[in-house]
Every structure is written in structure tokens, then in C-alpha cells.
Amino acid sequence: MTSPDGIGHLLRALREEAGRTRREQAEHLEQVSGRYVDPENVKRWETEKRLPIPDWHALIAGGYGISVEEVRRAVAASRRFRRLVSTSVLLEHQEEVSPVERREFLGVSVLAAGMAAEPWGRLAAAVAGPRVDGKVTDKLVDATADMFVSEHHLPARLLAERLGTHLETLTALIPRSGPHRQALTVAAGETAALAGWAAFDLGDMDAARNYYKTAALAGREAGQPAVVALAMGYASYAVAADKARDMLAAAQTHVRGAGYAAARSWLAAREAEEAAATGDREGAVRALDRATTAFDYADPDAEQAWIRFYQRPRLGSLMVSTYARLRHRDLEQTAQDALTHLGRDDSKVRIAVLADVATGYVVSGDVDQGVEVGKRFVQAATTTPTAMGRERLASLAELLPPQHGAARDLAETIRAALAA
């Protein structure tokens, strides 16, 4: 039995997402690292017969297109799961286990590990009747934050599975959470919003809309308007530009005051992007002014966990997207700034930034630059496949002028990748 959020499940999902056999994955790891990798090691990691030692973490991260921190978190989750399912002492030597220890195993530890979606987990929770105390609440809130960090790298399918399990755990605990009800409701609302984003990434629009509505309901119930703003921000990607613009303007009213500067900046930059799409130059520039002013006061790493993706390169890419539509004179400098601040990992943020910059160059007429950035975008988008990445690949292919040789070649490469 492998951990539902451990290293085995993660590596198997990433390998299958890339369409590789275990032997092919081992060969890929060798090519990336220059170090021999036994296919049996891949099998042992996936089945969790053996957990990767720290010496392998960087190699795995590079070969699977995720961060070293994500590898460490998954290995730690597998170790926790091993301890939880090692029940021989509990079952065979019950006289050696105190009622408190038994309760800890059957109740709090199971729920804090996010496994109540499993039948045995629900039964254990019912038998133990766990109390929701501050310790459990903190673990579940931290687990929610980790989901948003994982979203940067995990395929949507795998992320959706984890979110479903986590949301069931929160749902089961909220009615009995007493003074911790607000904190768990906020966590449930944030989880639902991210589940909607994953559903959108998988192309399930109905599920996405229902998750967003539920997230907003949880935010209102908990008296936490920022959760409502999060749901509206995600939902804005799935509607027409004029409606999205109104939605984003309304969302900004939910994140006023200290501690929400990054969220305000993100929503304002998205509003600018949609305003430019409707042809409102003045409105787009005003929204960007609000976005950049708010970002001057922002600290994404210290604010809500769900806004940590919004670093300088992401703001820059939204500015590029807006300036390209407006044919703005600051487009090229903004694009260069966004690329300068871009990290090296092939995360979903990197995909979004490269897509916006490549498209911005092509739209503005600088096809040569657009092709060069477009090549990097194609590599990132095919390394970490997402529905949004595929949509942006298709859009870029349509924009590339066929009379330009390098652009035509890139468009053919993109179409081949989309057809694979």
C-alpha cells in the first residue's frame, strides 16, 4: 500500500503523464543527470518498497520536472504513512497501547494525514470520535497551504485526487470542530477553489463552476471575503472578457486592507488584461497602475498561501499580455524584465510567463523574439502538461505568421506536440 500523497503515487503519476515506461523513465533520468539509473529503482520508488535517499532528490526533481522541495515533502508523506499503517503493535499487543495512543492512531493522526476519504479512514474516525483541537486544525490548515504550493508542479489529475481527499476530511470535521469551525471552513473554501482550478485545467467546466460557488459560500459563511475573491479570480478565466472584467473589479472589493496587497495586485492585473481584451485602453492602464502600486506593498510569501504563485515574473507577464493588446511602448522592456526574474524550474507559473511574453512579442510584430521565447514556452509546456498550457500553445500557433520561416517551423512543432 502506498501513501495517497507520497513519493510513489507522485512519481508514477508524473511518469504516466509523460507517457513513459519505467525503463524509459530511467533512461530519461540518465540523460538529464548523466548518472546511471537502474529501472528497478524507479519501480521501488513507485511502489515505495524503497524511499529515495537525499542523494537522489535533486536527480529526481530534475528528471520529473518538479522542485526538490516537492520531492522532500512527498518522501516525508510516505514515511508518515508507513508509521500510520504499521498497526501490528496496535492489533497484536493492545495491552501495550494506552487508550490515548489508540485514539491518536485511529482518530487524529488518520484525519490529520488527510485519509478520511478512504473507507477505513472514515471507520477509524467514527470509532475514535476524534476531537478537533488546535493541533489537528493547524495540521489541516498547513496541509491546505501545501496544496497551493504543490499546484505549481503537479499535473492537474494528481492534484485533483489529493484535493478530493483533503476536502472530504475537512467536510467531515467541520460539523464537530467547535471553536475551530471558522479556520476549517476557510481551509475548505480555499481547497474548493483550488479544486475548481484543477477541474478547469482538466476541462470539466461544470465541476469547476460548482467548486467555485461552494468556495465562495464557504468564504461568506466563515466571514472571510478573501476566499470569495480567490474563487472569483479563478472563475474569471472561464468567462468572456467583459464579464471577467466586472468579476475581477468586484473581487478587489473583497481584499481591502493590510495583508492582501498581493491579492489586490493579482486581481487588478487580471482586470487590466481583460480590459485590454475589450479594447478599453484607459481602463487597462488604470488597472495596471493599481496592480503595480499594490505590488510595491505586497509580500506574497507572507500573505495567504494561495497567492504565493504571484511573484514579480507573474505580474510582469500579465503586464506583457496587457501591453501587447494595447501595442504599448513599454512592451519590450516589460517582457525583458519578466524573463530576467523568471526561475529555472518548469512550473506552471513559468509556463504562464513564457506564454504571455512569447504571445506579446508576436502580437506586437517582433516575430523573431516571439519565436525565441516561444521555443522555451513549448519546452516548458510539454514538460509540465496543463489544459491552459495546451490552449496557449494552440493560440500561439495560430498567431505565428506562416510567411516567416522560423515562425512556421515553430507552429508545426506546436501542432505536432498538441497532436501527440
C-alpha positions as CSV (number, residue, x, y, z in Angstrom):
1,M,0.0,0.0,0.0
2,T,1.4,3.4,-1.0
3,S,0.7,6.8,0.6
4,P,-2.0,8.8,-1.3
5,D,0.2,11.9,-1.2
6,G,3.6,10.2,-1.1
7,I,6.5,9.8,-3.4
8,G,5.3,6.6,-5.1
9,H,2.0,8.0,-6.2
10,L,3.6,11.2,-7.3
11,L,6.4,9.6,-9.4
12,R,4.1,7.1,-11.0
13,A,1.6,9.8,-12.0
14,L,4.3,12.1,-13.4
15,R,5.8,9.2,-15.4
16,E,2.4,8.1,-16.8
17,E,1.6,11.8,-17.6
18,A,4.8,11.9,-19.7
19,G,3.8,8.6,-21.4
20,R,7.0,6.7,-20.4
21,T,7.6,3.1,-19.2
22,R,9.7,2.6,-16.1
23,R,12.7,1.7,-18.3
24,E,12.2,4.8,-20.4
25,Q,11.9,6.9,-17.3
26,A,15.2,5.5,-16.0
27,E,16.8,6.4,-19.4
28,H,15.3,9.9,-19.2
29,L,16.8,10.3,-15.7
30,E,20.2,9.2,-17.0
31,Q,20.0,11.7,-19.9
32,V,19.1,14.6,-17.6
33,S,21.7,13.8,-14.9
34,G,24.4,11.9,-16.6
35,R,24.2,9.3,-13.8
36,Y,23.2,5.6,-14.2
37,V,19.7,4.9,-13.0
38,D,18.5,1.3,-12.6
39,P,14.9,0.8,-13.8
40,E,14.4,-1.3,-10.7
41,N,15.0,1.8,-8.7
42,V,12.1,3.5,-10.5
43,K,9.9,0.5,-9.6
44,R,11.0,0.5,-6.0
45,W,10.3,4.3,-5.6
46,E,6.8,4.0,-7.2
47,T,5.8,1.0,-5.1
48,E,7.5,2.6,-2.0
49,K,9.5,-0.6,-1.4
50,R,12.4,1.8,-1.0
51,L,12.2,5.6,-0.5
52,P,14.7,7.8,-2.3
53,I,17.5,8.9,-0.1
54,P,18.5,12.6,-0.1
55,D,21.3,11.8,-2.6
56,W,18.7,11.1,-5.2
57,H,16.4,14.0,-4.5
58,A,17.9,16.6,-6.9
59,L,18.2,14.0,-9.7
60,I,14.5,13.0,-9.3
61,A,13.5,16.7,-9.2
62,G,15.3,17.4,-12.5
63,G,14.2,14.3,-14.2
64,Y,10.5,14.6,-13.3
65,G,10.2,18.4,-13.7
66,I,9.4,19.2,-10.1
67,S,11.1,21.0,-7.2
68,V,13.5,19.3,-4.7
69,E,11.2,20.6,-2.0
70,E,8.2,18.7,-3.6
71,V,10.3,15.5,-3.6
72,R,11.2,16.0,0.1
73,R,7.6,16.7,1.0
74,A,6.4,13.5,-0.8
75,V,9.1,11.3,0.8
76,A,8.1,12.7,4.2
77,A,4.5,11.9,3.5
78,S,5.4,8.3,2.6
79,R,7.3,8.0,5.9
80,R,4.3,9.3,7.8
81,F,2.1,6.9,6.0
82,R,4.4,3.9,6.8
83,R,4.1,4.8,10.5
84,L,0.4,5.1,10.4
85,V,-0.2,1.7,8.7
86,S,2.2,-0.1,10.9
87,T,-0.6,-1.4,13.1
88,S,0.9,-4.8,14.3
89,V,1.6,-3.5,17.8
90,L,-1.9,-2.0,18.0
91,L,-3.6,-5.1,16.8
92,E,-1.4,-7.8,18.4
93,H,-0.4,-6.2,21.6
94,Q,-3.3,-4.0,22.6
95,E,-2.4,-4.2,26.3
96,E,0.8,-2.3,25.4
97,V,-1.1,0.6,23.9
98,S,-2.8,3.2,26.1
99,P,-6.3,4.5,25.2
100,V,-4.8,7.8,24.4
101,E,-2.3,6.3,22.0
102,R,-5.0,4.2,20.4
103,R,-7.2,7.3,20.0
104,E,-4.2,9.1,18.4
105,F,-3.7,6.4,15.8
106,L,-7.4,5.8,15.0
107,G,-8.6,9.3,15.1
108,V,-6.4,12.4,15.0
109,S,-3.4,11.0,13.0
110,V,-5.6,9.5,10.4
111,L,-7.6,12.7,9.8
112,A,-4.5,14.9,10.0
113,A,-2.9,12.8,7.3
114,G,-5.9,13.5,5.1
115,M,-7.0,9.9,4.6
116,A,-10.6,10.1,5.8
117,A,-11.8,9.7,2.2
118,E,-10.7,6.0,2.4
119,P,-13.4,3.7,3.8
120,W,-11.1,2.5,6.6
121,G,-10.3,6.1,7.4
122,R,-13.9,7.0,7.8
123,L,-14.5,4.0,10.0
124,A,-11.5,4.9,12.1
125,A,-12.7,8.4,12.6
126,A,-16.2,7.1,13.6
127,V,-14.7,4.6,16.1
128,A,-12.3,7.0,17.7
129,G,-14.7,10.0,17.7
130,P,-11.7,12.4,17.4
131,R,-11.8,15.8,19.0
132,V,-10.9,18.7,16.7
133,D,-8.3,20.6,18.7
134,G,-5.8,23.3,17.8
135,K,-3.2,20.7,16.8
136,V,-5.4,19.0,14.3
137,T,-6.7,22.3,12.9
138,D,-3.1,23.6,12.4
139,K,-2.1,20.4,10.5
140,L,-5.1,20.7,8.2
141,V,-4.6,24.4,7.6
142,D,-0.9,23.7,6.8
143,A,-1.9,20.8,4.5
144,T,-4.2,23.2,2.6
145,A,-1.3,25.7,2.2
146,D,0.9,22.8,0.9
147,M,-1.8,22.1,-1.8
148,F,-1.3,25.5,-3.3
149,V,2.5,25.1,-3.3
150,S,2.1,21.7,-5.0
151,E,-0.1,23.1,-7.7
152,H,2.9,24.9,-9.2
153,H,4.3,21.5,-10.3
154,L,1.8,18.7,-10.1
155,P,-0.3,17.5,-13.0
156,A,-4.0,18.6,-12.6
157,R,-5.2,15.0,-12.4
158,L,-2.9,14.1,-9.5
159,L,-3.6,17.4,-7.7
160,A,-7.4,16.8,-8.1
161,E,-7.1,13.4,-6.4
162,R,-5.3,15.0,-3.4
163,L,-7.7,17.8,-3.2
164,G,-10.7,15.5,-3.2
165,T,-9.3,13.5,-0.3
166,H,-8.4,16.6,1.7
167,L,-11.8,18.3,1.1
168,E,-13.6,15.1,2.3
169,T,-11.5,15.3,5.5
170,L,-12.4,18.9,6.1
171,T,-16.0,18.3,5.3
172,A,-16.3,15.5,7.8
173,L,-14.6,17.6,10.6
174,I,-16.3,20.9,10.2
175,P,-19.6,19.9,12.0
176,R,-17.7,18.8,15.1
177,S,-15.0,21.5,15.1
178,G,-16.4,23.8,17.7
179,P,-14.2,26.9,18.2
180,H,-12.1,25.8,15.2
181,R,-15.0,25.8,12.8
182,Q,-14.1,29.2,11.1
183,A,-10.5,28.1,10.4
184,L,-11.5,24.8,8.9
185,T,-14.3,26.4,6.9
186,V,-11.7,28.9,5.4
187,A,-9.4,25.9,4.6
188,A,-12.3,24.1,3.0
189,G,-13.2,27.1,0.9
190,E,-9.6,27.6,-0.3
191,T,-9.4,23.9,-1.1
192,A,-12.7,24.0,-3.0
193,A,-11.4,27.0,-5.0
194,L,-8.2,25.2,-5.9
195,A,-10.2,22.0,-6.8
196,G,-12.2,24.2,-9.2
197,W,-9.0,25.4,-10.8
198,A,-7.8,21.8,-11.2
199,A,-11.2,20.8,-12.7
200,F,-10.9,23.8,-15.1
201,D,-7.4,22.6,-16.0
202,L,-8.9,19.1,-16.8
203,G,-11.6,20.6,-18.9
204,D,-14.5,19.9,-16.5
205,M,-16.2,23.2,-16.6
206,D,-19.4,22.1,-14.7
207,A,-17.3,20.8,-11.8
208,A,-15.2,23.9,-11.8
209,R,-18.2,26.2,-11.6
210,N,-19.7,24.2,-8.7
211,Y,-16.4,24.2,-6.8
212,Y,-16.1,28.0,-7.2
213,K,-19.7,28.6,-6.0
214,T,-19.0,26.3,-3.0
215,A,-15.7,28.1,-2.2
216,A,-17.5,31.5,-2.3
217,L,-20.2,30.1,0.0
218,A,-17.6,28.9,2.5
219,G,-15.8,32.2,2.4
220,R,-19.1,34.1,3.2
221,E,-20.0,31.6,5.9
222,A,-16.6,32.0,7.6
223,G,-16.7,35.8,7.3
224,Q,-13.5,35.6,5.1
225,P,-14.1,37.8,2.0
226,A,-10.6,36.9,0.6
227,V,-11.8,33.3,-0.1
228,V,-14.6,34.8,-2.2
229,A,-12.1,36.9,-4.1
230,L,-10.0,33.8,-4.7
231,A,-12.9,31.9,-6.2
232,M,-13.9,34.9,-8.4
233,G,-10.3,35.3,-9.6
234,Y,-10.1,31.7,-10.7
235,A,-13.6,31.8,-12.2
236,S,-12.7,34.8,-14.3
237,Y,-10.6,32.7,-16.6
238,A,-13.6,30.8,-17.8
239,V,-15.9,33.6,-18.9
240,A,-16.0,36.3,-21.6
241,A,-13.7,39.3,-21.3
242,D,-16.4,41.8,-20.4
243,K,-17.9,39.6,-17.7
244,A,-14.4,38.7,-16.4
245,R,-13.5,42.3,-16.1
246,D,-16.6,43.1,-14.0
247,M,-16.0,40.0,-11.8
248,L,-12.4,41.0,-11.2
249,A,-13.3,44.5,-10.3
250,A,-15.8,43.2,-7.8
251,A,-13.3,40.7,-6.4
252,Q,-10.9,43.5,-5.5
253,T,-13.5,44.9,-3.0
254,H,-13.1,41.7,-1.0
255,V,-9.4,42.1,-0.4
256,R,-9.1,45.6,1.0
257,G,-6.8,46.5,3.9
258,A,-3.5,45.3,5.2
259,G,-2.3,41.8,4.4
260,Y,-4.0,41.5,1.0
261,A,-1.7,43.6,-1.2
262,A,-0.6,40.7,-3.4
263,A,-4.1,39.5,-3.9
264,R,-5.2,43.0,-4.9
265,S,-2.3,43.3,-7.3
266,W,-3.1,40.0,-9.0
267,L,-6.8,40.8,-9.4
268,A,-6.1,44.3,-10.7
269,A,-3.5,42.9,-13.2
270,R,-6.1,40.4,-14.4
271,E,-8.6,43.1,-14.8
272,A,-6.1,45.1,-16.9
273,E,-5.6,42.1,-19.1
274,E,-9.4,41.7,-19.7
275,A,-9.9,45.4,-20.1
276,A,-7.3,45.4,-22.9
277,A,-9.1,42.5,-24.5
278,T,-12.3,44.6,-24.7
279,G,-10.3,47.5,-26.2
280,D,-10.5,49.8,-23.2
281,R,-7.0,51.3,-23.2
282,E,-7.6,53.8,-20.5
283,G,-9.3,51.3,-18.2
284,A,-6.5,48.8,-18.7
285,V,-3.7,51.3,-17.9
286,R,-5.6,52.4,-14.8
287,A,-5.9,48.8,-13.6
288,L,-2.2,48.2,-14.2
289,D,-1.4,51.3,-12.2
290,R,-3.4,49.8,-9.3
291,A,-1.7,46.4,-9.7
292,T,1.9,47.8,-9.7
293,T,1.1,50.2,-6.7
294,A,-0.3,47.3,-4.7
295,F,2.6,45.1,-5.5
296,D,5.0,47.6,-4.1
297,Y,3.4,46.8,-0.7
298,A,3.0,43.1,-1.3
299,D,4.8,40.2,0.3
300,P,3.3,37.1,-1.4
301,D,5.3,34.7,0.8
302,A,3.9,36.2,4.0
303,E,0.3,36.7,2.9
304,Q,-2.3,34.0,2.0
305,A,-0.8,30.6,0.9
306,W,-2.9,30.8,-2.3
307,I,-1.2,34.0,-3.5
308,R,2.4,32.7,-3.3
309,F,2.5,32.0,-7.0
310,Y,2.2,35.7,-7.7
311,Q,5.8,36.8,-7.7
312,R,7.4,39.5,-9.8
313,P,7.6,37.4,-13.1
314,R,3.8,36.7,-12.9
315,L,3.0,40.4,-12.6
316,G,5.3,41.1,-15.4
317,S,3.7,38.5,-17.7
318,L,0.2,40.0,-17.0
319,M,1.6,43.4,-17.9
320,V,3.1,42.0,-21.1
321,S,-0.2,40.4,-22.0
322,T,-2.0,43.8,-21.5
323,Y,0.7,45.8,-23.2
324,A,0.7,43.5,-26.3
325,R,-3.0,44.0,-26.8
326,L,-2.6,47.8,-26.4
327,R,0.6,48.0,-28.6
328,H,2.1,49.8,-25.6
329,R,5.6,51.3,-25.9
330,D,6.7,49.7,-22.7
331,L,6.1,46.2,-24.0
332,E,9.6,45.1,-24.8
333,Q,11.2,46.4,-21.6
334,T,8.4,44.8,-19.5
335,A,8.9,41.5,-21.4
336,Q,12.7,41.5,-20.7
337,D,12.1,42.3,-17.1
338,A,9.7,39.4,-16.8
339,L,12.2,37.0,-18.3
340,T,15.0,38.3,-16.2
341,H,13.2,37.5,-13.0
342,L,11.9,34.1,-14.2
343,G,13.1,31.0,-12.3
344,R,14.6,27.9,-13.9
345,D,12.0,25.3,-12.9
346,D,9.4,24.2,-15.4
347,S,6.4,25.1,-13.1
348,K,3.0,26.3,-14.2
349,V,4.0,29.8,-13.4
350,R,6.9,29.6,-15.8
351,I,4.6,28.3,-18.5
352,A,2.2,31.2,-18.0
353,V,5.1,33.8,-18.1
354,L,6.7,32.4,-21.2
355,A,3.3,32.1,-22.9
356,D,2.5,35.7,-22.2
357,V,5.9,37.0,-23.3
358,A,6.0,34.9,-26.5
359,T,2.5,35.9,-27.5
360,G,3.2,39.6,-26.6
361,Y,6.2,39.7,-28.9
362,V,4.3,38.1,-31.8
363,V,1.3,40.4,-31.4
364,S,3.5,43.5,-31.3
365,G,5.2,42.4,-34.5
366,D,8.6,41.3,-33.1
367,V,8.3,37.8,-34.5
368,D,11.9,36.8,-34.1
369,Q,11.8,37.5,-30.4
370,G,8.5,35.8,-30.1
371,V,9.9,32.6,-31.8
372,E,12.9,32.5,-29.4
373,V,10.7,32.8,-26.3
374,G,8.1,30.5,-27.9
375,K,10.7,27.7,-28.1
376,R,11.2,28.0,-24.4
377,F,7.5,28.1,-23.8
378,V,7.0,24.9,-25.9
379,Q,9.6,23.0,-23.9
380,A,8.1,24.1,-20.5
381,A,4.5,23.4,-21.6
382,T,5.3,19.9,-22.9
383,T,7.4,19.1,-19.8
384,T,4.5,20.0,-17.4
385,P,1.3,19.5,-19.5
386,T,-1.8,21.5,-18.5
387,A,-5.0,22.4,-20.2
388,M,-4.2,26.1,-20.0
389,G,-0.8,25.4,-21.5
390,R,-2.3,23.5,-24.4
391,E,-4.8,26.3,-25.0
392,R,-2.0,28.9,-25.1
393,L,0.1,26.7,-27.3
394,A,-2.8,26.5,-29.8
395,S,-3.3,30.2,-29.6
396,L,0.4,30.9,-30.2
397,A,0.4,28.5,-33.2
398,E,-2.5,30.4,-34.8
399,L,-0.7,33.8,-34.3
400,L,2.6,32.8,-35.8
401,P,2.8,34.2,-39.4
402,P,3.3,31.3,-42.0
403,Q,5.4,33.6,-44.2
404,H,8.1,33.7,-41.6
405,G,10.2,30.6,-41.8
406,A,11.2,30.2,-38.1
407,A,7.7,31.0,-37.0
408,R,6.2,28.5,-39.4
409,D,8.6,25.8,-38.1
410,L,7.6,26.6,-34.5
411,A,3.9,26.5,-35.4
412,E,4.4,23.0,-36.9
413,T,6.3,21.9,-33.8
414,I,3.5,23.1,-31.6
415,R,0.8,21.3,-33.7
416,A,2.8,18.1,-33.6
417,A,3.1,18.4,-29.8
418,L,-0.6,19.0,-29.4
419,A,-1.4,16.0,-31.6
420,A,0.9,13.7,-29.7
